[in-house]
Amino acid sequence: MTNPEAMQPYQRIVQDLRRQIATGQLQPGSRIPGIKELAEQYAVAPGTAQRALGELRIEGLIYSQQGRGSFVSVQAPIGAESTADAVRRLEGMVSELLARVEKLERGSD
């Protein structure tokens, strides 16, 4: 196991949430704390928390729904990614990109 002090801050969040999912502390369908909550809980910048959630989405462990939050995937991927998992992962990425674009547009007004 990697030394937690040698890890990037986002990696510590990813590792902790992975562990919570693997041990059942976070059940399938459970809501993951939001970016602001994670940033406060782990004492990191919101961008760091957002990166951690992005990593978990790419792995297929969580999915996001715009306006609702991020949730533990119903079925954690085993081996090859299923079509449904790939679609959820891509939806999460698109949702994240849309949120970033909206934030940028609001900032330029």
Helices and strands as residue ranges (DSSP letters): G 4-6, H 9-22, E 31-32, H 35-42, H 46-59, E 62-65, E 69-72, H 83-107
